[in-house]
């Protein structure tokens, strides 16, 4: 990997059903657009990569679920819960960032590894629970339930066309067979890899 990916700070971008491009360099995560997490990304320096063989360096965060309305991660302390996403160069411009500095990459659950830097600094869009005092983090899970989610073919294609192609500056509309094959490979990767757990109030789901 180039040194740029090691030097640039990364953001964990969870790949879910509710992800869309706001403009040329901003991504919204969550169904409630006005209050969802907003990530600004750079055009290079990403730890997660794309090549002819598909996606590489996908981060799996266990013990977390995602609030699909806001795009925020919620610690559930259940090792069976997880959220998958990519590490991209950028910053969280709206939301509550939780920064992890210089963690050895061998301590992270990364799949499809390729040229992973030894240490990674990245931020998570974590749920803000209106904590009572600075330096504390309070989580109330009493009425929360998690559910397993997966992407269908249309959702995967939308993520490839409208999110990944912009982040990685990919020209996937080219009619050349090689480009068509890459697009099909990416769509299959996204659909097969990015399942996750969402969290919601049991009261709202009853």
C-alpha positions in Angstrom: 0.0 0.0 0.0 1.2 3.5 -0.7 2.3 5.6 2.3 -0.6 7.9 1.8 -3.1 5.4 3.1 -1.0 5.0 6.2 -0.7 8.7 6.8 -4.2 9.8 6.2 -6.8 9.4 8.9 -9.5 6.9 8.2 -13.2 6.7 8.8 -15.2 3.5 9.2 -18.0 3.7 6.6 -20.6 1.0 7.5 -22.2 -0.4 4.4 -25.9 -0.7 4.9 -29.2 -0.3 3.0 -29.4 3.3 3.9 -26.3 4.9 2.4 -26.3 7.6 -0.3 -24.1 10.3 -1.8 -24.9 13.9 -0.7 -22.6 15.6 -3.1 -19.3 15.1 -4.7 -17.4 14.2 -1.5 -20.1 13.6 1.2 -21.9 10.4 2.1 -25.0 10.1 4.3 -25.6 7.0 6.4 -29.1 6.5 7.7 -32.7 6.8 6.6 -33.4 10.0 8.4 -31.4 12.3 6.1 -31.7 15.5 8.1 -30.2 13.9 11.3 -28.0 11.1 9.8 -24.2 10.7 10.0 -22.4 12.7 7.3 -18.9 11.6 6.2 -16.6 13.7 4.0 -14.1 11.6 2.1 -10.9 12.2 0.1 -10.2 10.8 -3.3 -7.2 8.7 -2.3 -5.4 7.2 0.7 -8.1 4.6 1.6 -7.1 1.5 3.6 -9.9 -0.5 2.0 -9.1 -1.1 -1.7 -10.8 -2.1 -4.9 -9.0 -4.0 -7.8 -9.9 -6.4 -10.5 -10.5 -9.1 -7.9 -13.0 -7.1 -5.9 -13.0 -5.5 -2.5 -10.1 -5.7 0.0 -9.5 -4.8 3.7 -13.1 -4.9 5.0 -13.4 -4.2 8.7 -15.8 -6.2 10.8 -16.8 -4.6 14.1 -18.1 -7.2 16.5 -20.2 -6.2 19.5 -21.9 -3.4 17.6 -25.2 -2.9 15.8 -26.2 0.1 13.7 -29.1 2.5 14.2 -30.4 2.6 10.6 -32.3 5.8 11.1 -29.2 7.8 11.9 -26.3 5.6 10.7 -24.7 5.6 14.2 -23.1 2.5 15.8 -24.4 1.2 19.1 -22.2 -1.0 21.3 -24.3 -4.0 22.3 -21.7 -6.1 24.1 -23.0 -9.1 22.2 -20.2 -10.9 20.3 -22.7 -12.2 17.8 -23.7 -8.7 16.7 -21.5 -7.1 14.0 -21.4 -4.3 11.4 -19.1 -4.5 8.3 -17.7 -1.6 6.5 -14.8 0.0 4.7 -12.0 2.2 5.9 -11.8 5.4 3.8 -9.7 8.5 4.1 -11.9 11.3 5.4 -13.7 12.6 8.5 -17.1 12.6 10.2 -18.6 16.1 9.6 -21.9 15.4 11.3 -22.3 12.9 14.1 -20.4 11.8 17.2 -16.9 10.5 16.2 -15.1 8.0 18.4 -11.4 8.0 17.5 -9.2 5.0 17.7 -5.5 6.0 17.4 -2.7 3.9 16.0 -4.2 0.5 16.7 -2.1 -2.4 15.3 -4.0 -3.8 12.3 -3.5 -7.4 13.6 -5.8 -6.5 16.5 -8.6 -5.7 14.1 -11.0 -8.2 12.4 -10.1 -7.4 8.8 -11.2 -9.7 5.9 -9.9 -10.0 2.4 -6.6 -8.5 3.5 -4.3 -6.8 1.0 -1.3 -4.6 1.9 -2.8 -3.6 5.3 -0.7 -0.9 7.1 0.8 -2.0 10.5 -1.1 0.7 12.4 -4.4 2.4 11.6 -6.0 5.5 13.1 -9.7 5.8 12.4 -13.0 7.2 13.7 -16.4 5.5 14.2 -19.8 7.3 14.0 -20.9 6.2 17.5 -24.3 6.8 19.0 -24.6 9.8 21.3 -26.7 8.8 24.3 -26.6 12.3 26.0 -24.0 11.2 28.5 -24.2 12.8 31.9 -20.6 14.1 32.1 -17.5 14.5 30.0 -15.3 11.4 29.8 -18.2 9.0 30.4 -20.2 6.9 28.0 -23.6 5.6 29.1 -25.6 3.0 27.1 -29.1 2.0 27.9 -30.1 -1.2 26.1 -33.2 -2.1 28.1 -35.7 -1.8 25.4 -33.4 -2.4 22.4 -33.5 -5.4 20.0 -31.2 -6.3 17.2 -32.1 -7.9 13.9 -30.0 -9.4 11.1 -30.0 -7.5 7.8 -28.7 -8.3 4.3 -28.6 -6.5 1.0 -30.6 -7.6 -2.1 -29.2 -7.2 -5.6 -30.8 -3.8 -6.3 -29.4 -2.4 -3.0 -26.0 -3.7 -3.8 -26.0 -2.3 -7.3 -27.1 1.1 -5.9 -24.1 1.1 -3.5 -21.7 0.2 -6.3 -23.0 2.8 -8.7 -23.7 5.7 -6.4 -21.2 5.3 -3.5 -18.2 3.1 -4.2 -17.7 4.3 -7.8 -17.5 7.9 -6.5 -15.2 7.2 -3.5 -12.8 5.2 -5.7 -13.3 7.3 -8.8 -14.3 4.3 -10.9 -15.7 4.6 -14.4 -18.2 1.7 -14.3 -20.3 3.0 -17.2 -17.7 2.1 -19.8 -19.1 -0.5 -22.2 -15.8 -2.4 -22.3 -16.2 -6.0 -21.2 -13.5 -5.6 -18.5 -15.4 -2.7 -16.9 -18.7 -4.7 -17.0 -16.9 -7.7 -15.4 -15.5 -5.4 -12.6 -18.9 -3.9 -12.0 -20.6 -7.3 -11.7 -17.8 -8.5 -9.4 -18.2 -5.5 -7.1 -22.0 -6.0 -7.0 -21.6 -9.6 -6.0 -19.0 -8.7 -3.4 -21.2 -6.1 -1.8 -24.3 -8.3 -1.8 -22.4 -11.3 -0.4 -20.2 -9.6 2.1 -22.1 -6.7 3.7 -24.7 -8.2 6.0 -25.0 -6.7 9.5 -27.1 -6.2 12.6 -29.4 -3.2 13.1 -30.8 -2.0 16.4 -34.1 -0.5 17.3 -36.5 -0.1 20.2 -38.6 -3.1 20.9 -41.5 -0.7 21.7 -41.5 0.7 18.2 -41.3 -2.8 16.7 -44.2 -4.2 18.6 
